[in-house]
Amino acid sequence: MWIAFLVRLLNWKEGKVRNKDRQRVVLLRSNPVDPDPRVESTGKALLNAGYSVSIVGWDRTGDSSHQKFVLGIPISHFHLRAEYGSGMGNLIKLLQWQIFLWRWLIKHQSEFDILHACDFDTVLPALWCKWLYKKRLVYDIFDFYADHLRNTPSLFKKIIRWLDYWAISRADAVIIADDTRREQISGSHPRKLVVIYNTPDDLLVSAVPNEEQIFSIIYVGILQVERGLLEMIEVVQKHPEWRLELAGFGGDAELIRNAAAENPNIRWHGRIDYDSALALSRQASVLFATYDPVIPNHRYSSPNKIFEAMMLGKPVIVSRDTNMDQMVVEAESGLVVPYGDLSALEAALLRLSTDKELCSQLGMNARRAYETRFSRKIMNDRLLSLYADIQEEEGQD
């Protein structure tokens, strides 16, 4: 009997150690993760490193038919229709999302050890759960929320900014998407701060020959007028020999789709999954990310498209004074134009469409920058090192 008891005790202790080692992480994100490359890359890296991972997301389409797994990771959805970019018009629904998240965390608090809160609209319930249930919290800032809001009164933005600084200072660790964003959060005091860029996995494959020999310009991402999409449509209208491909979702999707509708050399794809997005970008002659620098978040931006261009070995056109311009100039991987300057944009496209040697050289430079500075492996190593530090601190508590 005593031997059986000791065996059970040893098994229980061994199981406890295993459970301790296999930390359970829940990723919190206010979209359906359909797709969300940064969330998916984070989840995949943690899963491959031996963590148990789950996701909670907000399905803003209100459609309960969304998939229950993302890359094999279980995802729980809050189904409530809400438009992107509606500012104060979404306030009640944002509060409903907070309540849902708060209740979900209470119900499932025994099923996770680390909260990975993505952006300000998930961090307050996560902080509450951290304190109440002694969990660890990683706060991953994709975009600084107060500078990201549209159609929102300045007083409300100031309150959000103060709350965000407060949350940053109380999380166990903070991740930002670009080194320049240190300035953007300079009013806060993070305990740990790590920069993890929005780089994709290395999925470079041999380029498919373009038998049509058409100069193709491709954009996949958030559909907002402040990203130079209407200007690009206007320029491409003048060049029927070029082709523009547009895909994504966002608050201005309908406006942009209507502007593109009557042009036979512009193809509209709407929302597509990430694999399809990369497949589309792989066909590009050039990618572009021409953001308006007047918007604070754009001045600190380093979006997926820049790193996807690097990974795929594609030249890219970006706006001046958006941080992306510095990255592109340093890597010699594309061209920089003033935002909203149609003549400069057209001149850049004409240059790339007629100088194949330049296109090729910029693409090779882009690929070199990915391999040496921005690869997914480098970013995953930073993420896993941060998580190891958190676990080590937990063992010391």
N, C-alpha and C positions, 0 to 999 in steps of 0.2 A: 504493500500500500504506500509506504513512504517513498519507495523508488518511483512508483507511478506519479506520486505528487510532485517529486523533484523534476521528473521529466516534463510534466505539464508546466511547472514553474519556469524551467529553462526555455521551453517552447514559447511561453508567453513573453519572456524577456527578449528572446530573439525576434519575435514578431514586433515587439515594441521598437526595437532598434531598427528593424527594416522599415517600419512605418515612419520612424523619425528621419531615416535616410531618404526615403521616397517622399519628399515633400509634395504636398498637394497645392496646386496653384489654380486660382480662378481669375480669368481675364474679364474685365468689365468694359463694355464699349457701347456707346449710344447710337449704334447703327446695326444692321442685321449681319455684318461681317460677310457680305455677299456682293462684291469682295471687299476686303480690307487688307491690303498687302502687309502693312506693318503688324497688325494683330496676328495674321496668319504666320508671318515669319517668326514672331516671338513665340507663339504657341508651338510651332514646329521645332524650334531650337530647344525649348524646354522639354518637350516630349522626347526628343532624340537623346537628351542628356539624362533621361531617367525620371523626370518629374511626372507626376500625375496632373493632367491639365484639363480644365473645362472652361467654357466661355458663357457669359451672359450678355445678350445683345438686345437692342431695341429694333424691332421690325417696324419701320416707319411707314411701310405700305399697308399695314394692318392685315396682311395676307398670312393666314396661319399655315400655309402650305410650304413655308420655307424649310430647307433641309435641317435635319436634327444633328448633323455632324459636319464639321469643317476640317478637312485633312485628317479625318479619323478622330477628331476631338469633339466631344459632345457639347452642344450649344443649346441653351435655354433662351427662348425669345419672349420679350414683352411685345404684344401685338396691339399697337395703337397708331393709327394713321396720323402723320405729321409731316408737313412740308419742310424741306430744307431751306434755310436762309430767310425764314419768316420773322425773325427777331422776336419782339414782344408778343406777336401773334401765337407763338408756341409756348408762352410762359406756363399756362395751366397744364399743358401736356408734359412739359419738362418737370413740373412738380409731380405729376402722376408717375412719370418715369422714376423719379427719386423715391417715391413711396413704394413702387414695385420693387426697386432694387433693395431698399431697406428691408422689406418683408422677406425677399428671397434670401438675403444674407442671414436673417434671423432663423429662417426655416432650415437652411443648409449649413449653419455655422460649424457643425461637427465634421463637415466634408472637405474642408480646406485649411491650409496653414498660412498661405501667403496670398494676399490680394494684389492684383496688378491692375490698378485703376488707370484707364486711358482717358485723359483730358478731364477738365474740371467738372463736367456734368456726370461723373461717376465717383469723384473722390470724396465728397462729403459723407455719403452713406458708408463708404469704405473706411474712412477715419473713425466714424462712430463704431463700426464693427471691430476695428483694431483695438480701440480702448476697452470696449465691453468684453470682448472674447480673447484678448491678448494675442491677436494675429499680427503678422508682419505686413507692411504696406509698401509697395513700390508704386510711385506715382510717375506715369509715363506721359509727358506733355507732348502731344503731337503738334498742336497749335495753342498758343497762349490765348485763353478763352476770351478775355476782355477785348483783345485786339482782333478777334475773329468774328465777333458779333456784328450782324448787319441790322439796320433799322431799329436800333436800340438807343434809348436816351442815355446821355453822357453820365448822369448821376448813377444809373443802374450799372453802367460799365465800371464806374469807380468802386462801387460796392463789390462787384464781382472780382475786380483786381485785388482789393484788400483781402477778400476771402481766399483768393487763390494764393497770395503770398503766405497767408496764415497756414493753408494746407501744405504748401511746399515745405515750410519750416518744420512741420510735424510728421511728415512721412518718414519712414525708415531710410528710403532712398528715392532719388529723383532722376529720371532719364529725360534728356532733351534731344531734339532731332537734329541739332546743328550747334556747333561751338559758338556761333554768334549769338545764340539765344541766351547765353549767360547775361548779356546786357539787358535783354528783355525781362528777365526775372531778377534783376539786380536789387530789388527791394525786399527780397526774401533771403532766408538763411538755411538752405538745404543741408541736412546732415551728411549725405553722400550725393555726389552729382557725377553722372556719367553721360557721355555723348554717344548716341547710337544713331547713325544715319539711316535713311529710308532705303537701304540697298536691298535689291532682290537676290535670291539664290543665283548661283552661276549656272545659267541655262543656255549658254552660247552654243549654237549648233551651226553647221555649215550653212551659209546663206543660200537661199533658193534663187537661181538666176531669174531676173526680171525680164521675161520674154517680151513683155509689152513695151519695155524701155520708157515707161511713164515716170516722171518725177513725182513722187508721192510724199505728201506732207501729212503727218499723223499726230492726232491728239487723243489721248485716253485719260480721263480724269473727271474732277468736279466741274460741272458745267455752270460757270458764272461769267457774267459779262466782263468782270474785272480781270479776267485771264486772257484778254486779247482775242477772244474767239470771233467776235463780230468783225474786228479789224482784219483777221486772217481770211474770213469769208469774203470780205470786200475785195481784198487783193487777189484771191484765187479766182473770183468771178472774171477778172480781166485776162486770165490765162487759161483758156480751155485745154491747153496742152498739159497742164498739171492736174493732179488729183488730190483732193483733201478728204481724209477719213476722220470722222468725229465719233467718239464713243464716251459713255459715262452717264452720270446722273447729277442732279443738283437743282438749286432753286430757279435757275434761268433756262432749264432744259427746253421748255416749250418755245421760248423766245428764240433761242439759238437754232432749234430745229426748223422753225418757220423761216428764219433768215436763210437757211441752207437749202430749203425745200425745192426752189425753182432752178437750181443749178445742177446740170447733169454731171458735172465733174466733182461734185461733193456728195459723199456717201455718208449716210446717217446710220449708226449702229445701235444707239441707245445704250442701256445698261448691259454689260457683258461680264462674264466671269474673268478671273485673273489670267488663266491660261490663254483664253481667247484674246485678252488684252495684249499679252506678250507676243502671241502669234501675229497679231495685227501690227504691232510695233516693229516686229522683225522684218516686215515687208517695206518699211519706210526708207525713203531716201534721206529724210531729215525729220526729226521730232522738234517740238517747240513747247516752251513754257514761258509765255510772254505775259507776266503778271504785272498788275498796276502797283508801283512802289509807294503810292500814296497810302495804301493799306498797310498798317504796321506789321502784320504777320507776313506780308509779302516781302518786306525788307529783311526778314530773317529766314526766308523760306529756303528749303532744300528738298523739294518734292521728289516723289518716286520717279517721276519722268526723267530727271537729270541722271539718276543712278541706273535706271533702266537703259537709257541711251549709252551710258558708259559700259554696262554689262554687255549690251548687244553690239557695241562698236559702231554706234551711229552718231553723226554730228547733231548738234542741237542749237536752236535759236532761243535766246532768253532776253529778258528786259534788263536794261541798265538800272542800277541802284536797288537790286532785289536780293543781294547776297549770292544768288545763282551766278551773277555776272563774274564775281571774283573767282568762283570755282571753275567756271568755264575758261576764263582767261588764264588762270594758273595751269590748268590741264591742257590748254590749247585744243579744246575739244568741240568748239562751236563758234558761233557769231553772236555779238551783243548789239541790240538795237534799242533806241529810246522807246519807251512804252507809248503806244498810240500814234507813232510816226509811220504812216502808211508808206511813204516814199522809202524810208530806211528799211522797213520790213520787206517791201518789194525788191529793193536792191540786193538785200541779203539772200533772198530766195533765188533771184536771177543769177547771182554769183555762184551759188551752190548747184543750181540746175545746169550751168554751163561749164563748170570746172570740176570734172570728175576726179582729177588728181587731188584737189583740195578736199573734196568730200572724203576720199579714201584716207588721206592723212589725218584729218580731224577725227575720223572714226577710229583709226589705230591709236591715236593719242587718248581718246576716250577709254578704250579698252585697257590701255596701260594704267590709267588712273584708277580704274576699278580694281585691277589686280594688285596694285601696290598700296592703295590708300583706303579703298572703300568696299572691299569685298564683303560678302555676307559672312564669310568665316571670321574675318576680323571683328565684325559687329557681334557675332554670336559669342566669340571669346570674351568680349567685354560684358555681355549680358550674363553669361554663366559665372564669370568672376564676381560680378555684383551679387548674384544670388548666393554664391558660396560665402561671401562676406556676411550676408544677412543670416545664413544658417549658423555661421561661426559665432556671431553675436548672440544668437538665440541660445546657443549652448552655454554661453557665459552668464546668461541672465539668472 
